[in-house]
Amino acid sequence: MPLRVGLVAGEASGDTLGAGLIYALRRLAPDAEFFGVAGPKMRAAGCEAWEPSESLAVMGLFEILRDLPRLLRLLGRLRRSFIDARPDVFVGIDAPDTNLRLARHLHAAGIPTVQYVSPQVWAWRRSRVHGIRESVDHGSVPVAVREALLR
Protein backbone atom coordinates (compact mmCIF):
# COMPACT_ATOMS: atom_id res chain seq x y z
CA MET A 1 0.00 0.00 0.00
CA PRO A 2 1.33 3.47 -0.82
CA LEU A 3 1.86 6.02 1.94
CA ARG A 4 -1.29 8.20 2.14
CA VAL A 5 -0.78 11.72 3.49
CA GLY A 6 -3.54 14.20 4.31
CA LEU A 7 -2.43 17.83 4.24
CA VAL A 8 -3.91 21.22 5.07
CA ALA A 9 -2.14 24.44 4.10
CA GLY A 10 -4.15 27.59 4.71
CA GLU A 11 -1.98 30.26 3.15
CA ALA A 12 0.67 30.89 0.48
CA SER A 13 3.64 30.23 2.78
CA GLY A 14 2.08 26.93 3.85
CA ASP A 15 1.56 26.04 0.19
CA THR A 16 5.29 26.58 -0.44
CA LEU A 17 6.26 24.48 2.58
CA GLY A 18 3.75 21.78 1.64
CA ALA A 19 5.09 21.51 -1.91
CA GLY A 20 8.61 21.08 -0.54
CA LEU A 21 7.39 18.39 1.85
CA ILE A 22 5.62 16.55 -0.97
CA TYR A 23 8.78 16.57 -3.10
CA ALA A 24 10.85 15.33 -0.14
CA LEU A 25 8.37 12.55 0.63
CA ARG A 26 8.26 11.49 -3.02
CA ARG A 27 12.03 10.88 -2.87
CA LEU A 28 11.50 8.60 0.15
CA ALA A 29 8.18 7.06 -0.93
CA PRO A 30 7.74 7.51 -4.71
CA ASP A 31 4.23 6.05 -4.79
CA ALA A 32 2.90 8.21 -1.93
CA GLU A 33 -0.53 9.81 -2.29
CA PHE A 34 -1.33 13.33 -1.09
CA PHE A 35 -4.72 14.96 -0.60
CA GLY A 36 -6.43 17.75 1.32
CA VAL A 37 -6.37 21.56 1.27
CA ALA A 38 -3.71 22.70 -1.18
CA GLY A 39 -2.54 25.76 -3.02
CA PRO A 40 -1.16 25.88 -6.56
CA LYS A 41 2.38 24.76 -5.61
CA MET A 42 1.11 21.73 -3.69
CA ARG A 43 -1.24 20.83 -6.56
CA ALA A 44 1.70 21.09 -9.01
CA ALA A 45 3.66 18.76 -6.70
CA GLY A 46 0.89 16.17 -6.97
CA CYS A 47 -1.53 16.89 -4.13
CA GLU A 48 -5.19 16.19 -4.84
CA ALA A 49 -6.94 19.37 -3.72
CA TRP A 50 -10.23 18.77 -1.96
CA GLU A 51 -10.34 22.51 -1.35
CA PRO A 52 -8.05 25.36 -2.43
CA SER A 53 -5.93 26.79 0.38
CA GLU A 54 -7.27 30.24 -0.41
CA SER A 55 -10.60 29.19 1.10
CA LEU A 56 -8.96 29.17 4.56
CA ALA A 57 -7.04 32.44 4.16
CA VAL A 58 -9.06 35.04 6.08
CA MET A 59 -7.46 38.12 7.62
CA GLY A 60 -8.94 40.74 9.91
CA LEU A 61 -11.47 40.53 12.72
CA PHE A 62 -14.50 41.58 10.67
CA GLU A 63 -13.65 39.20 7.84
CA ILE A 64 -13.23 36.31 10.28
CA LEU A 65 -16.57 37.06 11.94
CA ARG A 66 -18.26 37.35 8.55
CA ASP A 67 -16.75 34.08 7.30
CA LEU A 68 -16.98 32.10 10.56
CA PRO A 69 -20.09 30.04 9.62
CA ARG A 70 -18.52 29.08 6.27
CA LEU A 71 -15.19 28.23 7.92
CA LEU A 72 -16.86 26.06 10.56
CA ARG A 73 -18.82 24.17 7.88
CA LEU A 74 -15.60 23.71 5.90
CA LEU A 75 -13.74 22.36 8.96
CA GLY A 76 -16.57 19.94 9.66
CA ARG A 77 -16.52 18.73 6.06
CA LEU A 78 -12.73 18.33 6.13
CA ARG A 79 -12.87 16.44 9.44
CA ARG A 80 -15.40 13.97 8.02
CA SER A 81 -13.48 13.61 4.75
CA PHE A 82 -10.16 12.87 6.46
CA ILE A 83 -11.78 10.40 8.86
CA ASP A 84 -13.42 8.65 5.90
CA ALA A 85 -10.18 8.65 3.86
CA ARG A 86 -8.08 7.35 6.82
CA PRO A 87 -4.68 8.76 5.76
CA ASP A 88 -1.58 7.18 7.26
CA VAL A 89 -0.79 10.61 8.67
CA PHE A 90 -2.33 14.07 8.75
CA VAL A 91 0.08 17.00 8.35
CA GLY A 92 -1.19 20.42 9.33
CA ILE A 93 1.04 23.05 7.74
CA ASP A 94 1.25 26.26 9.77
CA ALA A 95 -2.26 27.79 10.34
CA PRO A 96 -2.36 26.48 13.93
CA ASP A 97 -5.84 27.70 14.83
CA THR A 98 -7.29 25.66 11.97
CA ASN A 99 -4.91 22.72 11.95
CA LEU A 100 -4.70 22.04 15.67
CA ARG A 101 -8.50 22.03 15.92
CA LEU A 102 -8.68 19.60 12.99
CA ALA A 103 -5.78 17.49 14.32
CA ARG A 104 -7.49 17.08 17.70
CA HIS A 105 -10.49 15.40 16.03
CA LEU A 106 -8.36 13.27 13.71
CA HIS A 107 -6.07 12.20 16.56
CA ALA A 108 -9.15 11.14 18.56
CA ALA A 109 -10.24 9.09 15.53
CA GLY A 110 -6.90 7.23 15.54
CA ILE A 111 -5.18 9.09 12.71
CA PRO A 112 -1.55 10.06 13.46
CA THR A 113 -1.12 13.83 13.25
CA VAL A 114 1.83 16.19 12.77
CA GLN A 115 2.02 19.98 12.86
CA TYR A 116 4.57 21.21 10.31
CA VAL A 117 5.78 24.61 11.58
CA SER A 118 4.99 24.46 15.25
CA PRO A 119 2.91 27.37 16.53
CA GLN A 120 4.50 29.85 18.83
CA VAL A 121 3.42 29.58 22.42
CA TRP A 122 3.05 33.21 23.39
CA ALA A 123 3.12 34.35 26.99
CA TRP A 124 -0.61 35.07 26.87
CA ARG A 125 -1.44 31.82 25.07
CA ARG A 126 0.62 29.53 27.24
CA SER A 127 -2.31 27.09 27.51
CA ARG A 128 -1.89 26.36 23.78
CA VAL A 129 0.84 23.87 24.69
CA HIS A 130 -1.81 21.56 26.21
CA GLY A 131 -3.80 21.59 22.98
CA ILE A 132 -0.68 20.81 21.00
CA ARG A 133 0.15 17.87 23.28
CA GLU A 134 -3.41 16.51 22.88
CA SER A 135 -3.51 16.98 19.10
CA VAL A 136 -0.09 16.03 17.75
CA ASP A 137 1.59 12.63 17.63
CA HIS A 138 5.25 11.78 17.90
CA GLY A 139 5.82 8.03 17.85
CA SER A 140 3.11 6.78 15.49
CA VAL A 141 4.05 8.94 12.49
CA PRO A 142 5.31 6.97 9.46
CA VAL A 143 9.11 6.94 9.25
CA ALA A 144 9.22 8.52 5.78
CA VAL A 145 7.17 11.46 7.04
CA ARG A 146 9.45 11.97 10.06
CA GLU A 147 12.52 11.84 7.83
CA ALA A 148 11.09 14.33 5.33
CA LEU A 149 10.03 16.73 8.07
CA LEU A 150 13.47 16.66 9.65
CA ARG A 151 15.30 17.52 6.41
C-alpha positions in Angstrom: 0.0 0.0 0.0 1.3 3.5 -0.8 1.9 6.0 1.9 -1.3 8.2 2.1 -0.8 11.7 3.5 -3.5 14.2 4.3 -2.4 17.8 4.2 -3.9 21.2 5.1 -2.1 24.4 4.1 -4.1 27.6 4.7 -2.0 30.3 3.2 0.7 30.9 0.5 3.6 30.2 2.8 2.1 26.9 3.9 1.6 26.0 0.2 5.3 26.6 -0.4 6.3 24.5 2.6 3.7 21.8 1.6 5.1 21.5 -1.9 8.6 21.1 -0.5 7.4 18.4 1.8 5.6 16.5 -1.0 8.8 16.6 -3.1 10.9 15.3 -0.1 8.4 12.6 0.6 8.3 11.5 -3.0 12.0 10.9 -2.9 11.5 8.6 0.1 8.2 7.1 -0.9 7.7 7.5 -4.7 4.2 6.0 -4.8 2.9 8.2 -1.9 -0.5 9.8 -2.3 -1.3 13.3 -1.1 -4.7 15.0 -0.6 -6.4 17.8 1.3 -6.4 21.6 1.3 -3.7 22.7 -1.2 -2.5 25.8 -3.0 -1.2 25.9 -6.6 2.4 24.8 -5.6 1.1 21.7 -3.7 -1.2 20.8 -6.6 1.7 21.1 -9.0 3.7 18.8 -6.7 0.9 16.2 -7.0 -1.5 16.9 -4.1 -5.2 16.2 -4.8 -6.9 19.4 -3.7 -10.2 18.8 -2.0 -10.3 22.5 -1.4 -8.1 25.4 -2.4 -5.9 26.8 0.4 -7.3 30.2 -0.4 -10.6 29.2 1.1 -9.0 29.2 4.6 -7.0 32.4 4.2 -9.1 35.0 6.1 -7.5 38.1 7.6 -8.9 40.7 9.9 -11.5 40.5 12.7 -14.5 41.6 10.7 -13.6 39.2 7.8 -13.2 36.3 10.3 -16.6 37.1 11.9 -18.3 37.3 8.6 -16.7 34.1 7.3 -17.0 32.1 10.6 -20.1 30.0 9.6 -18.5 29.1 6.3 -15.2 28.2 7.9 -16.9 26.1 10.6 -18.8 24.2 7.9 -15.6 23.7 5.9 -13.7 22.4 9.0 -16.6 19.9 9.7 -16.5 18.7 6.1 -12.7 18.3 6.1 -12.9 16.4 9.4 -15.4 14.0 8.0 -13.5 13.6 4.7 -10.2 12.9 6.5 -11.8 10.4 8.9 -13.4 8.6 5.9 -10.2 8.6 3.9 -8.1 7.4 6.8 -4.7 8.8 5.8 -1.6 7.2 7.3 -0.8 10.6 8.7 -2.3 14.1 8.7 0.1 17.0 8.4 -1.2 20.4 9.3 1.0 23.1 7.7 1.2 26.3 9.8 -2.3 27.8 10.3 -2.4 26.5 13.9 -5.8 27.7 14.8 -7.3 25.7 12.0 -4.9 22.7 11.9 -4.7 22.0 15.7 -8.5 22.0 15.9 -8.7 19.6 13.0 -5.8 17.5 14.3 -7.5 17.1 17.7 -10.5 15.4 16.0 -8.4 13.3 13.7 -6.1 12.2 16.6 -9.1 11.1 18.6 -10.2 9.1 15.5 -6.9 7.2 15.5 -5.2 9.1 12.7 -1.5 10.1 13.5 -1.1 13.8 13.3 1.8 16.2 12.8 2.0 20.0 12.9 4.6 21.2 10.3 5.8 24.6 11.6 5.0 24.5 15.2 2.9 27.4 16.5 4.5 29.9 18.8 3.4 29.6 22.4 3.1 33.2 23.4 3.1 34.3 27.0 -0.6 35.1 26.9 -1.4 31.8 25.1 0.6 29.5 27.2 -2.3 27.1 27.5 -1.9 26.4 23.8 0.8 23.9 24.7 -1.8 21.6 26.2 -3.8 21.6 23.0 -0.7 20.8 21.0 0.1 17.9 23.3 -3.4 16.5 22.9 -3.5 17.0 19.1 -0.1 16.0 17.7 1.6 12.6 17.6 5.3 11.8 17.9 5.8 8.0 17.8 3.1 6.8 15.5 4.0 8.9 12.5 5.3 7.0 9.5 9.1 6.9 9.3 9.2 8.5 5.8 7.2 11.5 7.0 9.4 12.0 10.1 12.5 11.8 7.8 11.1 14.3 5.3 10.0 16.7 8.1 13.5 16.7 9.6 15.3 17.5 6.4 
